[in-house]
Amino acid sequence: MTKSERIERVHGPITKIEQAHNATSKAIARCFASCEGDPRGSVHRAWALSLAFVIIFFVVAFFEANSLRKEQGSAALLMASIWTAVVHFALIIIGSFVLKRFPTSFAVGFLLGFVVVVA
């Protein structure tokens, strides 16, 4: 007897919402199955993916600052785009340094706090 048959026997027929929830749970479990054996490697892969997005934000902020400077745009908007580029560059450096050199719980907590403040 399968799990769904046992649930159906006890609780009645399974609704479509419950079936969708079960399918979603299975998909998420499959996605994170590789994390069980190597949690540190999983954190490094997640950080690499985050770095890709942060680098995109850094490049976009740089190009936006450059276009604002050429078109005599707002000084406040120019400063905001430069500040965004600087903060994202600092996030890249600090995050990589913490995860590679000091992977203690305090250092990772510091990094998570920094990411929350930046967000």
C-alpha positions as CSV (number, residue, x, y, z in Angstrom):
1,M,0.0,0.0,0.0
2,T,1.4,3.4,-1.0
3,K,1.5,6.4,1.2
4,S,-1.3,8.1,-0.7
5,E,-3.5,5.0,-0.3
6,R,-2.9,5.0,3.4
7,I,-3.7,8.7,3.7
8,E,-6.8,8.2,1.6
9,R,-7.9,5.3,3.8
10,V,-7.6,7.3,7.0
11,H,-8.5,10.8,5.9
12,G,-10.6,10.3,2.8
13,P,-9.7,11.1,-0.8
14,I,-6.7,13.3,-1.5
15,T,-7.6,16.7,-2.9
16,K,-5.8,18.3,-5.9
17,I,-4.2,20.8,-3.6
18,E,-2.7,18.1,-1.4
19,Q,-1.4,16.3,-4.5
20,A,0.2,19.5,-5.7
21,H,1.7,20.0,-2.2
22,N,3.1,16.5,-2.2
23,A,4.6,16.9,-5.7
24,T,6.2,20.2,-4.7
25,S,7.6,18.7,-1.5
26,K,9.2,15.9,-3.5
27,A,10.7,18.3,-6.0
28,I,12.2,20.5,-3.3
29,A,13.6,17.4,-1.5
30,R,15.2,16.3,-4.8
31,C,16.8,19.7,-5.3
32,F,18.3,19.7,-1.8
33,A,19.3,16.0,-1.7
34,S,22.8,16.9,-2.8
35,C,23.2,19.2,0.3
36,E,22.9,16.3,2.8
37,G,26.4,14.8,2.1
38,D,28.3,18.1,1.8
39,P,26.8,21.0,3.7
40,R,29.9,23.2,3.4
41,G,30.1,22.6,-0.4
42,S,26.4,23.5,-0.6
43,V,27.1,26.8,1.1
44,H,30.0,27.5,-1.3
45,R,27.8,26.7,-4.3
46,A,25.0,28.9,-3.0
47,W,27.6,31.7,-2.5
48,A,28.9,31.3,-6.0
49,L,25.3,31.7,-7.3
50,S,24.9,34.8,-5.1
51,L,28.1,36.2,-6.4
52,A,26.9,35.9,-10.0
53,F,23.9,38.1,-9.1
54,V,25.9,40.6,-7.1
55,I,28.4,41.0,-9.9
56,I,25.4,41.7,-12.2
57,F,24.2,44.4,-9.8
58,F,27.7,45.8,-9.6
59,V,28.1,46.1,-13.4
60,V,24.6,47.6,-13.8
61,A,25.3,50.2,-11.1
62,F,28.6,51.1,-12.7
63,F,27.0,51.5,-16.2
64,E,24.1,53.5,-14.7
65,A,26.5,55.9,-13.0
66,N,28.4,56.3,-16.2
67,S,25.3,57.1,-18.2
68,L,24.1,59.5,-15.5
69,R,27.5,61.3,-15.6
70,K,27.4,61.6,-19.4
71,E,23.8,62.9,-19.6
72,Q,24.2,65.3,-16.7
73,G,21.6,63.4,-14.6
74,S,20.7,63.9,-11.0
75,A,23.6,64.2,-8.6
76,A,21.7,62.3,-6.0
77,L,20.9,59.4,-8.3
78,L,24.6,59.4,-9.5
79,M,25.7,59.1,-5.9
80,A,23.2,56.4,-5.2
81,S,24.4,54.3,-8.1
82,I,28.1,54.7,-7.1
83,W,27.2,53.8,-3.5
84,T,25.4,50.7,-4.7
85,A,28.4,49.6,-6.7
86,V,30.8,50.2,-3.8
87,V,28.5,48.3,-1.3
88,H,28.1,45.4,-3.6
89,F,31.8,45.2,-4.3
90,A,32.4,45.2,-0.5
91,L,29.8,42.4,-0.2
92,I,31.7,40.3,-2.7
93,I,35.0,40.8,-0.9
94,I,33.8,40.3,2.7
95,G,31.6,37.4,1.8
96,S,34.3,35.5,0.0
97,F,36.8,36.2,2.7
98,V,34.5,35.1,5.5
99,L,33.5,31.8,3.7
100,K,37.0,30.9,2.6
101,R,39.1,32.0,5.6
102,F,36.9,32.1,8.7
103,P,33.9,29.8,8.3
104,T,33.0,30.0,12.0
105,S,29.4,30.5,13.1
106,F,30.2,34.0,14.4
107,A,31.8,35.0,11.1
108,V,29.0,33.5,9.0
109,G,26.5,35.3,11.3
110,F,28.3,38.5,10.7
111,L,28.1,37.9,6.9
112,L,24.3,37.1,7.1
113,G,23.8,40.3,9.2
114,F,25.7,42.3,6.6
115,V,23.7,40.8,3.8
116,V,20.4,41.6,5.6
117,V,21.5,45.2,6.1
118,V,22.5,45.6,2.5
119,A,19.2,44.1,1.3
